[in-house]
């Protein structure tokens, strides 16, 4: 039965996937920390393609990733 759930996505899996993308965009994690050169949305906004990050946005992030801690607001600055 687990193999069947991989083939036929459930509404709960769709909602969890959407929530993961929304959370990453809201907190500007990963590729969502840079603007998308393809759909021209600013950093922290989802790409116009549903549940997808454009390859150009991923490449822009990989060229210049922002170093952040696990919880940047709770971690003190390094002096």
Buried (B, 14 or more C-beta within 10 A) or exposed (E): EEEEEEEEEEEEEEEEEEEEBEEBBEEBBBBBBBBBEBBEBEBBBBBEEEEEBBEBBBEBBEEEEEEEEEEEEEEEEEE
